[in-house]
Amino acid sequence: MADPLFDAAERAQLSDLLGELGPDAPTLLAPWTTRDIAAHLVQREHDSLAGPGLFLGGAWGRFAERRRVEAVRRARFGM
């Protein structure tokens, strides 16, 4: 089991890095930007409807991707 303090520190570092880079920085997962990565991580942690699609693919995957794209559209990066 992961150490909760390590997880919190790792999330804080990632959050800081995403904030420093800004929402439109390129990533190794092109064409995704840092905004897409942030939306994916938030979706993974908080969107119980789309969660299965992150792993199952098919119709679930398409559903999850539509929800992620919508989250990216609505998001205010750094807020």
PDB file with SEQRES, HELIX, SHEET and CRYST1 records, atoms N, CA, C and O in Angstrom:
SEQRES   1 A   79  MET ALA ASP PRO LEU PHE ASP ALA ALA GLU ARG ALA GLN          
SEQRES   2 A   79  LEU SER ASP LEU LEU GLY GLU LEU GLY PRO ASP ALA PRO          
SEQRES   3 A   79  THR LEU LEU ALA PRO TRP THR THR ARG ASP ILE ALA ALA          
SEQRES   4 A   79  HIS LEU VAL GLN ARG GLU HIS ASP SER LEU ALA GLY PRO          
SEQRES   5 A   79  GLY LEU PHE LEU GLY GLY ALA TRP GLY ARG PHE ALA GLU          
SEQRES   6 A   79  ARG ARG ARG VAL GLU ALA VAL ARG ARG ALA ARG PHE GLY          
SEQRES   7 A   79  MET                                                          
HELIX    1 AA1 PRO A    4  LEU A   21  1                                  18    
HELIX    2 AA2 THR A   34  HIS A   46  1                                  13    
HELIX    3 AA3 GLY A   53  LEU A   56  1                                   4    
HELIX    4 AA4 GLY A   58  ARG A   74  1                                  17    
CRYST1    1.000    1.000    1.000  90.00  90.00  90.00 P 1           1          
ATOM      1  N   MET A   1       0.845  -1.178   0.000  1.00  0.00           N  
ATOM      2  CA  MET A   1       0.000   0.000   0.000  1.00  0.00           C  
ATOM      3  C   MET A   1       0.892   1.243   0.000  1.00  0.00           C  
ATOM      4  O   MET A   1       1.918   1.291   0.679  1.00  0.00           O  
ATOM      5  N   ALA A   2       0.484   2.229  -0.766  1.00  0.00           N  
ATOM      6  CA  ALA A   2       1.270   3.455  -0.882  1.00  0.00           C  
ATOM      7  C   ALA A   2       1.192   4.270   0.408  1.00  0.00           C  
ATOM      8  O   ALA A   2       0.199   4.224   1.135  1.00  0.00           O  
ATOM      9  N   ASP A   3       2.236   4.996   0.664  1.00  0.00           N  
ATOM     10  CA  ASP A   3       2.294   5.886   1.819  1.00  0.00           C  
ATOM     11  C   ASP A   3       1.492   7.151   1.501  1.00  0.00           C  
ATOM     12  O   ASP A   3       1.822   7.864   0.553  1.00  0.00           O  
ATOM     13  N   PRO A   4       0.437   7.440   2.285  1.00  0.00           N  
ATOM     14  CA  PRO A   4      -0.393   8.618   1.985  1.00  0.00           C  
ATOM     15  C   PRO A   4       0.390   9.930   1.983  1.00  0.00           C  
ATOM     16  O   PRO A   4       0.085  10.833   1.205  1.00  0.00           O  
ATOM     17  N   LEU A   5       1.388  10.036   2.842  1.00  0.00           N  
ATOM     18  CA  LEU A   5       2.182  11.266   2.866  1.00  0.00           C  
ATOM     19  C   LEU A   5       3.000  11.408   1.584  1.00  0.00           C  
ATOM     20  O   LEU A   5       3.149  12.507   1.049  1.00  0.00           O  
ATOM     21  N   PHE A   6       3.529  10.284   1.098  1.00  0.00           N  
ATOM     22  CA  PHE A   6       4.275  10.315  -0.165  1.00  0.00           C  
ATOM     23  C   PHE A   6       3.335  10.696  -1.307  1.00  0.00           C  
ATOM     24  O   PHE A   6       3.688  11.513  -2.157  1.00  0.00           O  
ATOM     25  N   ASP A   7       2.138  10.105  -1.327  1.00  0.00           N  
ATOM     26  CA  ASP A   7       1.164  10.432  -2.370  1.00  0.00           C  
ATOM     27  C   ASP A   7       0.835  11.918  -2.359  1.00  0.00           C  
ATOM     28  O   ASP A   7       0.794  12.554  -3.412  1.00  0.00           O  
ATOM     29  N   ALA A   8       0.602  12.470  -1.183  1.00  0.00           N  
ATOM     30  CA  ALA A   8       0.254  13.890  -1.073  1.00  0.00           C  
ATOM     31  C   ALA A   8       1.404  14.760  -1.562  1.00  0.00           C  
ATOM     32  O   ALA A   8       1.181  15.747  -2.264  1.00  0.00           O  
ATOM     33  N   ALA A   9       2.623  14.404  -1.201  1.00  0.00           N  
ATOM     34  CA  ALA A   9       3.791  15.177  -1.638  1.00  0.00           C  
ATOM     35  C   ALA A   9       3.962  15.081  -3.151  1.00  0.00           C  
ATOM     36  O   ALA A   9       4.273  16.072  -3.811  1.00  0.00           O  
ATOM     37  N   GLU A  10       3.759  13.891  -3.690  1.00  0.00           N  
ATOM     38  CA  GLU A  10       3.896  13.704  -5.131  1.00  0.00           C  
ATOM     39  C   GLU A  10       2.828  14.501  -5.884  1.00  0.00           C  
ATOM     40  O   GLU A  10       3.121  15.117  -6.909  1.00  0.00           O  
ATOM     41  N   ARG A  11       1.604  14.491  -5.386  1.00  0.00           N  
ATOM     42  CA  ARG A  11       0.534  15.272  -6.022  1.00  0.00           C  
ATOM     43  C   ARG A  11       0.833  16.767  -5.950  1.00  0.00           C  
ATOM     44  O   ARG A  11       0.596  17.495  -6.914  1.00  0.00           O  
ATOM     45  N   ALA A  12       1.342  17.218  -4.831  1.00  0.00           N  
ATOM     46  CA  ALA A  12       1.671  18.641  -4.682  1.00  0.00           C  
ATOM     47  C   ALA A  12       2.764  19.036  -5.677  1.00  0.00           C  
ATOM     48  O   ALA A  12       2.689  20.102  -6.288  1.00  0.00           O  
ATOM     49  N   GLN A  13       3.769  18.188  -5.841  1.00  0.00           N  
ATOM     50  CA  GLN A  13       4.841  18.483  -6.797  1.00  0.00           C  
ATOM     51  C   GLN A  13       4.307  18.514  -8.228  1.00  0.00           C  
ATOM     52  O   GLN A  13       4.679  19.386  -9.012  1.00  0.00           O  
ATOM     53  N   LEU A  14       3.437  17.564  -8.567  1.00  0.00           N  
ATOM     54  CA  LEU A  14       2.859  17.540  -9.905  1.00  0.00           C  
ATOM     55  C   LEU A  14       1.998  18.778 -10.136  1.00  0.00           C  
ATOM     56  O   LEU A  14       2.049  19.388 -11.204  1.00  0.00           O  
ATOM     57  N   SER A  15       1.219  19.140  -9.143  1.00  0.00           N  
ATOM     58  CA  SER A  15       0.384  20.335  -9.247  1.00  0.00           C  
ATOM     59  C   SER A  15       1.237  21.578  -9.466  1.00  0.00           C  
ATOM     60  O   SER A  15       0.922  22.414 -10.313  1.00  0.00           O  
ATOM     61  N   ASP A  16       2.314  21.696  -8.703  1.00  0.00           N  
ATOM     62  CA  ASP A  16       3.225  22.835  -8.866  1.00  0.00           C  
ATOM     63  C   ASP A  16       3.822  22.861 -10.270  1.00  0.00           C  
ATOM     64  O   ASP A  16       3.896  23.915 -10.901  1.00  0.00           O  
ATOM     65  N   LEU A  17       4.248  21.694 -10.756  1.00  0.00           N  
ATOM     66  CA  LEU A  17       4.852  21.613 -12.081  1.00  0.00           C  
ATOM     67  C   LEU A  17       3.847  22.010 -13.164  1.00  0.00           C  
ATOM     68  O   LEU A  17       4.173  22.781 -14.067  1.00  0.00           O  
ATOM     69  N   LEU A  18       2.626  21.481 -13.072  1.00  0.00           N  
ATOM     70  CA  LEU A  18       1.607  21.842 -14.059  1.00  0.00           C  
ATOM     71  C   LEU A  18       1.331  23.346 -14.018  1.00  0.00           C  
ATOM     72  O   LEU A  18       1.143  23.974 -15.060  1.00  0.00           O  
ATOM     73  N   GLY A  19       1.307  23.919 -12.821  1.00  0.00           N  
ATOM     74  CA  GLY A  19       1.109  25.361 -12.688  1.00  0.00           C  
ATOM     75  C   GLY A  19       2.236  26.161 -13.308  1.00  0.00           C  
ATOM     76  O   GLY A  19       1.993  27.178 -13.959  1.00  0.00           O  
ATOM     77  N   GLU A  20       3.464  25.713 -13.113  1.00  0.00           N  
ATOM     78  CA  GLU A  20       4.626  26.399 -13.694  1.00  0.00           C  
ATOM     79  C   GLU A  20       4.603  26.326 -15.224  1.00  0.00           C  
ATOM     80  O   GLU A  20       4.906  27.305 -15.905  1.00  0.00           O  
ATOM     81  N   LEU A  21       4.243  25.162 -15.750  1.00  0.00           N  
ATOM     82  CA  LEU A  21       4.254  24.972 -17.201  1.00  0.00           C  
ATOM     83  C   LEU A  21       3.102  25.684 -17.892  1.00  0.00           C  
ATOM     84  O   LEU A  21       3.217  26.080 -19.052  1.00  0.00           O  
ATOM     85  N   GLY A  22       1.991  25.848 -17.180  1.00  0.00           N  
ATOM     86  CA  GLY A  22       0.813  26.466 -17.775  1.00  0.00           C  
ATOM     87  C   GLY A  22      -0.035  25.437 -18.498  1.00  0.00           C  
ATOM     88  O   GLY A  22       0.385  24.294 -18.679  1.00  0.00           O  
ATOM     89  N   PRO A  23      -1.229  25.840 -18.912  1.00  0.00           N  
ATOM     90  CA  PRO A  23      -2.196  24.885 -19.452  1.00  0.00           C  
ATOM     91  C   PRO A  23      -1.912  24.374 -20.860  1.00  0.00           C  
ATOM     92  O   PRO A  23      -2.444  23.332 -21.244  1.00  0.00           O  
ATOM     93  N   ASP A  24      -1.115  25.054 -21.619  1.00  0.00           N  
ATOM     94  CA  ASP A  24      -0.932  24.684 -23.021  1.00  0.00           C  
ATOM     95  C   ASP A  24       0.446  24.115 -23.344  1.00  0.00           C  
ATOM     96  O   ASP A  24       0.825  24.034 -24.513  1.00  0.00           O  
ATOM     97  N   ALA A  25       1.191  23.723 -22.324  1.00  0.00           N  
ATOM     98  CA  ALA A  25       2.516  23.156 -22.560  1.00  0.00           C  
ATOM     99  C   ALA A  25       2.379  21.767 -23.187  1.00  0.00           C  
ATOM    100  O   ALA A  25       1.483  21.007 -22.819  1.00  0.00           O  
ATOM    101  N   PRO A  26       3.260  21.433 -24.130  1.00  0.00           N  
ATOM    102  CA  PRO A  26       3.219  20.109 -24.743  1.00  0.00           C  
ATOM    103  C   PRO A  26       3.638  19.035 -23.740  1.00  0.00           C  
ATOM    104  O   PRO A  26       4.332  19.313 -22.762  1.00  0.00           O  
ATOM    105  N   THR A  27       3.202  17.811 -24.003  1.00  0.00           N  
ATOM    106  CA  THR A  27       3.581  16.678 -23.155  1.00  0.00           C  
ATOM    107  C   THR A  27       4.124  15.557 -24.038  1.00  0.00           C  
ATOM    108  O   THR A  27       4.079  15.643 -25.265  1.00  0.00           O  
ATOM    109  N   LEU A  28       4.627  14.527 -23.413  1.00  0.00           N  
ATOM    110  CA  LEU A  28       5.095  13.357 -24.163  1.00  0.00           C  
ATOM    111  C   LEU A  28       3.925  12.562 -24.730  1.00  0.00           C  
ATOM    112  O   LEU A  28       4.129  11.649 -25.530  1.00  0.00           O  
ATOM    113  N   LEU A  29       2.709  12.897 -24.328  1.00  0.00           N  
ATOM    114  CA  LEU A  29       1.507  12.213 -24.811  1.00  0.00           C  
ATOM    115  C   LEU A  29       0.814  13.038 -25.892  1.00  0.00           C  
ATOM    116  O   LEU A  29      -0.409  13.174 -25.883  1.00  0.00           O  
ATOM    117  N   ALA A  30       1.592  13.587 -26.818  1.00  0.00           N  
ATOM    118  CA  ALA A  30       1.032  14.433 -27.883  1.00  0.00           C  
ATOM    119  C   ALA A  30      -0.134  13.705 -28.537  1.00  0.00           C  
ATOM    120  O   ALA A  30      -0.057  12.503 -28.790  1.00  0.00           O  
ATOM    121  N   PRO A  31      -1.197  14.419 -28.806  1.00  0.00           N  
ATOM    122  CA  PRO A  31      -1.363  15.867 -28.822  1.00  0.00           C  
ATOM    123  C   PRO A  31      -1.840  16.453 -27.489  1.00  0.00           C  
ATOM    124  O   PRO A  31      -2.194  17.631 -27.437  1.00  0.00           O  
ATOM    125  N   TRP A  32      -1.856  15.672 -26.424  1.00  0.00           N  
ATOM    126  CA  TRP A  32      -2.303  16.187 -25.132  1.00  0.00           C  
ATOM    127  C   TRP A  32      -1.367  17.273 -24.619  1.00  0.00           C  
ATOM    128  O   TRP A  32      -0.147  17.198 -24.769  1.00  0.00           O  
ATOM    129  N   THR A  33      -1.979  18.285 -24.008  1.00  0.00           N  
ATOM    130  CA  THR A  33      -1.231  19.341 -23.333  1.00  0.00           C  
ATOM    131  C   THR A  33      -1.302  19.102 -21.830  1.00  0.00           C  
ATOM    132  O   THR A  33      -1.916  18.138 -21.373  1.00  0.00           O  
ATOM    133  N   THR A  34      -0.678  19.973 -21.078  1.00  0.00           N  
ATOM    134  CA  THR A  34      -0.747  19.846 -19.619  1.00  0.00           C  
ATOM    135  C   THR A  34      -2.187  19.976 -19.132  1.00  0.00           C  
ATOM    136  O   THR A  34      -2.549  19.366 -18.126  1.00  0.00           O  
ATOM    137  N   ARG A  35      -3.013  20.758 -19.823  1.00  0.00           N  
ATOM    138  CA  ARG A  35      -4.437  20.868 -19.456  1.00  0.00           C  
ATOM    139  C   ARG A  35      -5.127  19.504 -19.596  1.00  0.00           C  
ATOM    140  O   ARG A  35      -5.933  19.129 -18.744  1.00  0.00           O  
ATOM    141  N   ASP A  36      -4.814  18.765 -20.664  1.00  0.00           N  
ATOM    142  CA  ASP A  36      -5.398  17.438 -20.866  1.00  0.00           C  
ATOM    143  C   ASP A  36      -4.963  16.465 -19.772  1.00  0.00           C  
ATOM    144  O   ASP A  36      -5.767  15.679 -19.271  1.00  0.00           O  
ATOM    145  N   ILE A  37      -3.691  16.528 -19.411  1.00  0.00           N  
ATOM    146  CA  ILE A  37      -3.176  15.651 -18.350  1.00  0.00           C  
ATOM    147  C   ILE A  37      -3.889  15.958 -17.033  1.00  0.00           C  
ATOM    148  O   ILE A  37      -4.317  15.046 -16.326  1.00  0.00           O  
ATOM    149  N   ALA A  38      -4.013  17.238 -16.710  1.00  0.00           N  
ATOM    150  CA  ALA A  38      -4.688  17.622 -15.464  1.00  0.00           C  
ATOM    151  C   ALA A  38      -6.139  17.145 -15.471  1.00  0.00           C  
ATOM    152  O   ALA A  38      -6.623  16.626 -14.464  1.00  0.00           O  
ATOM    153  N   ALA A  39      -6.839  17.315 -16.599  1.00  0.00           N  
ATOM    154  CA  ALA A  39      -8.233  16.875 -16.683  1.00  0.00           C  
ATOM    155  C   ALA A  39      -8.336  15.361 -16.520  1.00  0.00           C  
ATOM    156  O   ALA A  39      -9.251  14.867 -15.861  1.00  0.00           O  
ATOM    157  N   HIS A  40      -7.410  14.631 -17.112  1.00  0.00           N  
ATOM    158  CA  HIS A  40      -7.399  13.176 -16.984  1.00  0.00           C  
ATOM    159  C   HIS A  40      -7.221  12.760 -15.522  1.00  0.00           C  
ATOM    160  O   HIS A  40      -7.913  11.866 -15.036  1.00  0.00           O  
ATOM    161  N   LEU A  41      -6.299  13.409 -14.836  1.00  0.00           N  
ATOM    162  CA  LEU A  41      -6.047  13.052 -13.438  1.00  0.00           C  
ATOM    163  C   LEU A  41      -7.240  13.386 -12.546  1.00  0.00           C  
ATOM    164  O   LEU A  41      -7.586  12.611 -11.654  1.00  0.00           O  
ATOM    165  N   VAL A  42      -7.855  14.515 -12.778  1.00  0.00           N  
ATOM    166  CA  VAL A  42      -9.048  14.882 -12.003  1.00  0.00           C  
ATOM    167  C   VAL A  42     -10.168  13.886 -12.295  1.00  0.00           C  
ATOM    168  O   VAL A  42     -10.869  13.443 -11.386  1.00  0.00           O  
ATOM    169  N   GLN A  43     -10.326  13.542 -13.565  1.00  0.00           N  
ATOM    170  CA  GLN A  43     -11.359  12.577 -13.939  1.00  0.00           C  
ATOM    171  C   GLN A  43     -11.110  11.237 -13.259  1.00  0.00           C  
ATOM    172  O   GLN A  43     -12.042  10.618 -12.745  1.00  0.00           O  
ATOM    173  N   ARG A  44      -9.883  10.796 -13.253  1.00  0.00           N  
ATOM    174  CA  ARG A  44      -9.543   9.506 -12.638  1.00  0.00           C  
ATOM    175  C   ARG A  44      -9.890   9.487 -11.156  1.00  0.00           C  
ATOM    176  O   ARG A  44     -10.343   8.471 -10.628  1.00  0.00           O  
ATOM    177  N   GLU A  45      -9.677  10.609 -10.494  1.00  0.00           N  
ATOM    178  CA  GLU A  45      -9.903  10.674  -9.053  1.00  0.00           C  
ATOM    179  C   GLU A  45     -11.348  10.974  -8.670  1.00  0.00           C  
ATOM    180  O   GLU A  45     -11.798  10.557  -7.603  1.00  0.00           O  
ATOM    181  N   HIS A  46     -12.087  11.692  -9.524  1.00  0.00           N  
ATOM    182  CA  HIS A  46     -13.381  12.230  -9.083  1.00  0.00           C  
ATOM    183  C   HIS A  46     -14.576  11.899  -9.959  1.00  0.00           C  
ATOM    184  O   HIS A  46     -15.703  12.193  -9.561  1.00  0.00           O  
ATOM    185  N   ASP A  47     -14.392  11.311 -11.118  1.00  0.00           N  
ATOM    186  CA  ASP A  47     -15.513  11.058 -12.024  1.00  0.00           C  
ATOM    187  C   ASP A  47     -15.829   9.563 -12.040  1.00  0.00           C  
ATOM    188  O   ASP A  47     -15.281   8.807 -12.842  1.00  0.00           O  
ATOM    189  N   SER A  48     -16.712   9.158 -11.149  1.00  0.00           N  
ATOM    190  CA  SER A  48     -17.026   7.733 -11.032  1.00  0.00           C  
ATOM    191  C   SER A  48     -17.763   7.191 -12.257  1.00  0.00           C  
ATOM    192  O   SER A  48     -17.719   5.989 -12.516  1.00  0.00           O  
ATOM    193  N   LEU A  49     -18.432   8.050 -13.004  1.00  0.00           N  
ATOM    194  CA  LEU A  49     -19.106   7.585 -14.222  1.00  0.00           C  
ATOM    195  C   LEU A  49     -18.108   7.259 -15.331  1.00  0.00           C  
ATOM    196  O   LEU A  49     -18.256   6.253 -16.025  1.00  0.00           O  
ATOM    197  N   ALA A  50     -17.112   8.089 -15.494  1.00  0.00           N  
ATOM    198  CA  ALA A  50     -16.152   7.891 -16.575  1.00  0.00           C  
ATOM    199  C   ALA A  50     -15.000   6.975 -16.177  1.00  0.00           C  
ATOM    200  O   ALA A  50     -14.295   6.462 -17.046  1.00  0.00           O  
ATOM    201  N   GLY A  51     -14.801   6.764 -14.905  1.00  0.00           N  
ATOM    202  CA  GLY A  51     -13.678   5.970 -14.421  1.00  0.00           C  
ATOM    203  C   GLY A  51     -13.473   4.646 -15.135  1.00  0.00           C  
ATOM    204  O   GLY A  51     -12.350   4.351 -15.544  1.00  0.00           O  
ATOM    205  N   PRO A  52     -14.529   3.819 -15.306  1.00  0.00           N  
ATOM    206  CA  PRO A  52     -14.315   2.529 -15.981  1.00  0.00           C  
ATOM    207  C   PRO A  52     -13.762   2.675 -17.394  1.00  0.00           C  
ATOM    208  O   PRO A  52     -13.006   1.824 -17.860  1.00  0.00           O  
ATOM    209  N   GLY A  53     -14.141   3.753 -18.071  1.00  0.00           N  
ATOM    210  CA  GLY A  53     -13.672   3.956 -19.440  1.00  0.00           C  
ATOM    211  C   GLY A  53     -12.195   4.236 -19.552  1.00  0.00           C  
ATOM    212  O   GLY A  53     -11.615   4.104 -20.630  1.00  0.00           O  
ATOM    213  N   LEU A  54     -11.582   4.621 -18.455  1.00  0.00           N  
ATOM    214  CA  LEU A  54     -10.138   4.857 -18.480  1.00  0.00           C  
ATOM    215  C   LEU A  54      -9.380   3.538 -18.614  1.00  0.00           C  
ATOM    216  O   LEU A  54      -8.202   3.523 -18.971  1.00  0.00           O  
ATOM    217  N   PHE A  55     -10.069   2.428 -18.322  1.00  0.00           N  
ATOM    218  CA  PHE A  55      -9.417   1.117 -18.350  1.00  0.00           C  
ATOM    219  C   PHE A  55     -10.047   0.144 -19.344  1.00  0.00           C  
ATOM    220  O   PHE A  55      -9.363  -0.734 -19.871  1.00  0.00           O  
ATOM    221  N   LEU A  56     -11.354   0.295 -19.606  1.00  0.00           N  
ATOM    222  CA  LEU A  56     -12.066  -0.703 -20.394  1.00  0.00           C  
ATOM    223  C   LEU A  56     -12.037  -0.468 -21.899  1.00  0.00           C  
ATOM    224  O   LEU A  56     -12.093  -1.428 -22.668  1.00  0.00           O  
ATOM    225  N   GLY A  57     -11.952   0.758 -22.328  1.00  0.00           N  
ATOM    226  CA  GLY A  57     -11.965   1.042 -23.755  1.00  0.00           C  
ATOM    227  C   GLY A  57     -13.355   0.868 -24.350  1.00  0.00           C  
ATOM    228  O   GLY A  57     -14.346   0.864 -23.620  1.00  0.00           O  
ATOM    229  N   GLY A  58     -13.435   0.723 -25.667  1.00  0.00           N  
ATOM    230  CA  GLY A  58     -14.717   0.553 -26.346  1.00  0.00           C  
ATOM    231  C   GLY A  58     -15.650   1.712 -26.077  1.00  0.00           C  
ATOM    232  O   GLY A  58     -15.224   2.866 -26.018  1.00  0.00           O  
ATOM    233  N   ALA A  59     -16.940   1.399 -25.912  1.00  0.00           N  
ATOM    234  CA  ALA A  59     -17.943   2.433 -25.660  1.00  0.00           C  
ATOM    235  C   ALA A  59     -17.643   3.176 -24.363  1.00  0.00           C  
ATOM    236  O   ALA A  59     -17.830   4.390 -24.291  1.00  0.00           O  
ATOM    237  N   TRP A  60     -17.179   2.461 -23.337  1.00  0.00           N  
ATOM    238  CA  TRP A  60     -16.816   3.118 -22.074  1.00  0.00           C  
ATOM    239  C   TRP A  60     -15.676   4.103 -22.288  1.00  0.00           C  
ATOM    240  O   TRP A  60     -15.691   5.207 -21.742  1.00  0.00           O  
ATOM    241  N   GLY A  61     -14.687   3.702 -23.084  1.00  0.00           N  
ATOM    242  CA  GLY A  61     -13.549   4.580 -23.360  1.00  0.00           C  
ATOM    243  C   GLY A  61     -13.967   5.829 -24.106  1.00  0.00           C  
ATOM    244  O   GLY A  61     -13.500   6.925 -23.797  1.00  0.00           O  
ATOM    245  N   ARG A  62     -14.844   5.673 -25.082  1.00  0.00           N  
ATOM    246  CA  ARG A  62     -15.329   6.837 -25.833  1.00  0.00           C  
ATOM    247  C   ARG A  62     -16.127   7.772 -24.915  1.00  0.00           C  
ATOM    248  O   ARG A  62     -16.017   8.994 -25.014  1.00  0.00           O  
ATOM    249  N   PHE A  63     -16.924   7.185 -24.029  1.00  0.00           N  
ATOM    250  CA  PHE A  63     -17.687   7.969 -23.061  1.00  0.00           C  
ATOM    251  C   PHE A  63     -16.739   8.759 -22.152  1.00  0.00           C  
ATOM    252  O   PHE A  63     -16.934   9.954 -21.930  1.00  0.00           O  
ATOM    253  N   ALA A  64     -15.719   8.085 -21.632  1.00  0.00           N  
ATOM    254  CA  ALA A  64     -14.748   8.744 -20.748  1.00  0.00           C  
ATOM    255  C   ALA A  64     -14.018   9.860 -21.486  1.00  0.00           C  
ATOM    256  O   ALA A  64     -13.781  10.926 -20.918  1.00  0.00           O  
ATOM    257  N   GLU A  65     -13.660   9.626 -22.742  1.00  0.00           N  
ATOM    258  CA  GLU A  65     -12.948  10.647 -23.514  1.00  0.00           C  
ATOM    259  C   GLU A  65     -13.840  11.857 -23.756  1.00  0.00           C  
ATOM    260  O   GLU A  65     -13.366  12.990 -23.670  1.00  0.00           O  
ATOM    261  N   ARG A  66     -15.112  11.647 -24.055  1.00  0.00           N  
ATOM    262  CA  ARG A  66     -16.024  12.789 -24.227  1.00  0.00           C  
ATOM    263  C   ARG A  66     -16.125  13.600 -22.943  1.00  0.00           C  
ATOM    264  O   ARG A  66     -16.155  14.830 -22.985  1.00  0.00           O  
ATOM    265  N   ARG A  67     -16.178  12.921 -21.805  1.00  0.00           N  
ATOM    266  CA  ARG A  67     -16.254  13.627 -20.520  1.00  0.00           C  
ATOM    267  C   ARG A  67     -14.957  14.378 -20.235  1.00  0.00           C  
ATOM    268  O   ARG A  67     -14.984  15.478 -19.682  1.00  0.00           O  
ATOM    269  N   ARG A  68     -13.810  13.784 -20.615  1.00  0.00           N  
ATOM    270  CA  ARG A  68     -12.527  14.457 -20.398  1.00  0.00           C  
ATOM    271  C   ARG A  68     -12.435  15.710 -21.264  1.00  0.00           C  
ATOM    272  O   ARG A  68     -12.003  16.763 -20.796  1.00  0.00           O  
ATOM    273  N   VAL A  69     -12.844  15.593 -22.533  1.00  0.00           N  
ATOM    274  CA  VAL A  69     -12.805  16.742 -23.441  1.00  0.00           C  
ATOM    275  C   VAL A  69     -13.706  17.849 -22.919  1.00  0.00           C  
ATOM    276  O   VAL A  69     -13.336  19.022 -22.967  1.00  0.00           O  
ATOM    277  N   GLU A  70     -14.878  17.493 -22.424  1.00  0.00           N  
ATOM    278  CA  GLU A  70     -15.787  18.492 -21.862  1.00  0.00           C  
ATOM    279  C   GLU A  70     -15.165  19.143 -20.617  1.00  0.00           C  
ATOM    280  O   GLU A  70     -15.284  20.353 -20.423  1.00  0.00           O  
ATOM    281  N   ALA A  71     -14.513  18.349 -19.790  1.00  0.00           N  
ATOM    282  CA  ALA A  71     -13.847  18.903 -18.599  1.00  0.00           C  
ATOM    283  C   ALA A  71     -12.740  19.871 -18.991  1.00  0.00           C  
ATOM    284  O   ALA A  71     -12.568  20.908 -18.350  1.00  0.00           O  
ATOM    285  N   VAL A  72     -11.992  19.545 -20.032  1.00  0.00           N  
ATOM    286  CA  VAL A  72     -10.934  20.435 -20.529  1.00  0.00           C  
ATOM    287  C   VAL A  72     -11.546  21.745 -21.003  1.00  0.00           C  
ATOM    288  O   VAL A  72     -11.011  22.820 -20.730  1.00  0.00           O  
ATOM    289  N   ARG A  73     -12.659  21.656 -21.709  1.00  0.00           N  
ATOM    290  CA  ARG A  73     -13.323  22.850 -22.232  1.00  0.00           C  
ATOM    291  C   ARG A  73     -13.788  23.767 -21.100  1.00  0.00           C  
ATOM    292  O   ARG A  73     -13.692  24.988 -21.220  1.00  0.00           O  
ATOM    293  N   ARG A  74     -14.291  23.195 -20.005  1.00  0.00           N  
ATOM    294  CA  ARG A  74     -14.836  23.973 -18.896  1.00  0.00           C  
ATOM    295  C   ARG A  74     -13.770  24.441 -17.901  1.00  0.00           C  
ATOM    296  O   ARG A  74     -13.990  25.400 -17.161  1.00  0.00           O  
ATOM    297  N   ALA A  75     -12.628  23.773 -17.882  1.00  0.00           N  
ATOM    298  CA  ALA A  75     -11.648  23.983 -16.811  1.00  0.00           C  
ATOM    299  C   ALA A  75     -11.025  25.375 -16.824  1.00  0.00           C  
ATOM    300  O   ALA A  75     -10.798  25.982 -17.871  1.00  0.00           O  
ATOM    301  N   ARG A  76     -10.764  25.839 -15.625  1.00  0.00           N  
ATOM    302  CA  ARG A  76      -9.983  27.057 -15.426  1.00  0.00           C  
ATOM    303  C   ARG A  76      -8.666  26.614 -14.785  1.00  0.00           C  
ATOM    304  O   ARG A  76      -8.596  26.377 -13.580  1.00  0.00           O  
ATOM    305  N   PHE A  77      -7.661  26.511 -15.588  1.00  0.00           N  
ATOM    306  CA  PHE A  77      -6.363  25.999 -15.141  1.00  0.00           C  
ATOM    307  C   PHE A  77      -5.786  26.913 -14.072  1.00  0.00           C  
ATOM    308  O   PHE A  77      -5.810  28.137 -14.206  1.00  0.00           O  
ATOM    309  N   GLY A  78      -5.266  26.305 -13.004  1.00  0.00           N  
ATOM    310  CA  GLY A  78      -4.607  27.061 -11.953  1.00  0.00           C  
ATOM    311  C   GLY A  78      -5.546  27.641 -10.926  1.00  0.00           C  
ATOM    312  O   GLY A  78      -5.117  28.400 -10.057  1.00  0.00           O  
ATOM    313  N   MET A  79      -6.818  27.303 -11.005  1.00  0.00           N  
ATOM    314  CA  MET A  79      -7.788  27.827 -10.043  1.00  0.00           C  
ATOM    315  C   MET A  79      -7.992  26.852  -8.909  1.00  0.00           C  
ATOM    316  O   MET A  79      -8.776  27.120  -7.998  1.00  0.00           O  
TER     317      MET A  79                                                      
END                                                                             
